[in-house]
Amino acid sequence: MEIQVIRDHLDIVKLQEKMNDIVFDYLDTSNNYPKAVRELNPLYTQAITFYKEYLDNRAGELPGANTYWHLYIDCCAKLCYFLAASTYYSSNELQKTPEKVEQLLTVAAYSLPSIDQEENEQLLSAIFELYREVVGNEEQTASLRNAVLEQKGAVKQCLQQFKAFVDKEFTE
């Protein structure tokens, strides 16, 4: 399903709805991780491509930390986490892409705004827990946790972290 871009903005409501449907259908109720990966990948690709093109059209200048971009980065951070978790639990995929799972979890942690709100605080804990499991290194996990908590979930910094990740995605 292609998510529409309306007046230079990706339809966040549709992106969120589609992501929530996939998470409910394939992660929460059925543990069909390979199917979740297949369904989440196009959303992920569309979300990062949109951001890359948006930034390219503005000479790399970050968008303002308004409500739209807060919702966008929140949705993207969650999308990265769910894609990482789905990939991780599809053990065949993990063997091929352990670095990718680690990268997705890292960007999910750095990009998650409003980490002081209960829902995002719980998600951040889940991200760190899975990250610890993936990397198998408590010091590395603590280092990530400290860096993310220092950032405090400020939207502008989340957008900057996501920009660095997206730039890297398109150069690899």
C-alpha positions as CSV (number, residue, x, y, z in Angstrom):
1,M,0.0,0.0,0.0
2,E,1.4,3.3,-1.1
3,I,1.1,6.1,1.5
4,Q,0.2,9.4,-0.2
5,V,2.3,12.6,0.0
6,I,0.0,15.5,0.4
7,R,1.4,19.1,0.1
8,D,5.0,17.9,0.8
9,H,3.9,15.8,3.8
10,L,3.6,12.0,4.0
11,D,0.2,10.9,5.3
12,I,1.1,10.1,8.8
13,V,-2.3,8.9,9.8
14,K,-2.3,6.3,7.0
15,L,1.3,5.3,7.8
16,Q,0.4,4.8,11.5
17,E,-2.8,2.9,10.7
18,K,-1.0,0.5,8.3
19,M,1.9,0.0,10.8
20,N,-0.6,-0.6,13.6
21,D,-2.5,-3.1,11.5
22,I,0.6,-5.0,10.7
23,V,1.8,-5.0,14.3
24,F,-1.5,-6.3,15.5
25,D,-2.0,-8.9,12.8
26,Y,1.5,-10.3,12.6
27,L,3.3,-9.5,15.9
28,D,0.7,-9.2,18.6
29,T,-1.7,-11.9,17.7
30,S,0.1,-14.4,15.4
31,N,3.9,-14.1,15.8
32,N,4.1,-14.3,12.0
33,Y,7.5,-12.4,11.9
34,P,8.5,-13.2,8.3
35,K,5.1,-11.8,7.1
36,A,5.6,-8.7,9.4
37,V,9.0,-8.1,7.8
38,R,7.6,-8.3,4.3
39,E,4.7,-5.9,5.2
40,L,6.8,-3.4,7.2
41,N,9.7,-3.2,4.7
42,P,7.7,-1.2,2.1
43,L,6.5,1.2,4.7
44,Y,10.0,1.6,6.0
45,T,11.4,2.2,2.5
46,Q,8.7,4.8,1.8
47,A,9.2,6.6,5.1
48,I,12.9,7.0,4.7
49,T,12.7,7.8,1.0
50,F,10.2,10.5,1.7
51,Y,12.5,12.0,4.4
52,K,15.5,11.9,2.1
53,E,13.7,13.6,-0.7
54,Y,12.2,16.1,1.6
55,L,15.6,17.1,2.9
56,D,17.2,17.0,-0.5
57,N,14.6,19.5,-1.8
58,R,15.6,21.8,1.1
59,A,19.4,21.5,0.7
60,G,19.5,19.3,3.8
61,E,17.9,21.7,6.1
62,L,16.0,20.0,8.9
63,P,12.3,20.6,9.2
64,G,10.9,22.6,12.2
65,A,9.9,20.7,15.3
66,N,6.2,21.2,14.8
67,T,3.4,18.8,15.4
68,Y,3.6,17.1,12.0
69,W,7.3,16.3,12.4
70,H,6.8,15.2,15.9
71,L,4.2,12.7,14.7
72,Y,6.4,11.7,11.8
73,I,9.5,11.0,13.8
74,D,7.5,9.2,16.4
75,C,6.0,6.9,13.8
76,C,9.4,6.3,12.1
77,A,11.1,5.4,15.4
78,K,8.3,2.9,16.1
79,L,8.5,1.6,12.5
80,C,12.2,1.0,12.9
81,Y,11.7,-0.8,16.2
82,F,9.0,-3.1,14.8
83,L,11.0,-3.9,11.7
84,A,14.0,-4.7,13.9
85,A,12.0,-6.9,16.2
86,S,10.3,-8.7,13.3
87,T,13.7,-9.3,11.6
88,Y,15.3,-10.4,14.8
89,Y,12.5,-12.9,15.6
90,S,12.6,-14.2,12.0
91,S,15.8,-16.0,12.9
92,N,16.8,-16.7,9.3
93,E,16.8,-13.0,8.6
94,L,18.9,-12.2,11.6
95,Q,21.6,-14.5,10.5
96,K,21.8,-12.5,7.3
97,T,21.4,-9.0,8.8
98,P,22.5,-8.7,12.5
99,E,24.1,-5.3,11.8
100,K,20.9,-4.1,10.2
101,V,18.9,-5.1,13.3
102,E,21.4,-3.3,15.5
103,Q,21.2,-0.2,13.3
104,L,17.4,-0.1,13.3
105,L,17.3,-0.4,17.1
106,T,19.9,2.3,17.5
107,V,18.0,4.7,15.2
108,A,14.7,3.8,16.9
109,A,16.2,4.7,20.3
110,Y,17.7,8.0,19.1
111,S,14.7,9.0,17.0
112,L,12.0,8.4,19.6
113,P,10.7,11.7,20.8
114,S,9.0,12.5,24.1
115,I,10.7,9.7,26.0
116,D,9.3,11.1,29.2
117,Q,5.8,10.1,28.2
118,E,4.7,6.7,29.5
119,E,4.0,5.0,26.1
120,N,7.4,6.1,24.6
121,E,9.2,5.4,27.9
122,Q,7.9,1.8,27.8
123,L,8.9,1.5,24.1
124,L,12.3,2.8,24.8
125,S,12.8,0.2,27.5
126,A,11.7,-2.5,25.0
127,I,14.2,-1.1,22.5
128,F,17.1,-1.3,25.0
129,E,16.0,-4.8,26.1
130,L,16.0,-6.1,22.5
131,Y,19.3,-4.2,21.7
132,R,21.0,-5.9,24.7
133,E,19.8,-9.2,23.4
134,V,21.0,-8.5,19.9
135,V,24.4,-7.1,20.7
136,G,25.0,-9.3,23.8
137,N,27.0,-6.5,25.4
138,E,25.8,-4.7,28.6
139,E,28.4,-1.9,28.3
140,Q,27.3,-1.1,24.7
141,T,23.7,-1.1,25.7
142,A,24.4,1.2,28.7
143,S,26.3,3.5,26.4
144,L,23.4,3.8,24.0
145,R,20.9,4.2,26.9
146,N,23.0,7.1,28.4
147,A,23.4,8.9,25.0
148,V,19.7,8.6,24.3
149,L,18.6,9.8,27.7
150,E,21.0,12.7,27.5
151,Q,19.3,13.8,24.3
152,K,15.9,13.7,26.2
153,G,13.8,12.9,23.2
154,A,14.0,16.5,21.8
155,V,12.3,16.4,18.5
156,K,14.9,18.5,16.7
157,Q,17.7,16.1,17.8
158,C,15.5,13.1,16.9
159,L,15.1,14.5,13.4
160,Q,18.8,15.1,13.1
161,Q,19.6,11.5,14.3
162,F,17.1,10.2,11.7
163,K,18.7,12.3,9.0
164,A,22.1,10.9,9.7
165,F,20.7,7.4,9.6
166,V,18.8,8.0,6.3
167,D,21.8,9.5,4.7
168,K,23.8,6.4,5.7
169,E,21.1,4.1,4.3
170,F,21.3,5.8,0.9
171,T,25.1,5.7,0.7
172,E,25.5,2.0,1.6
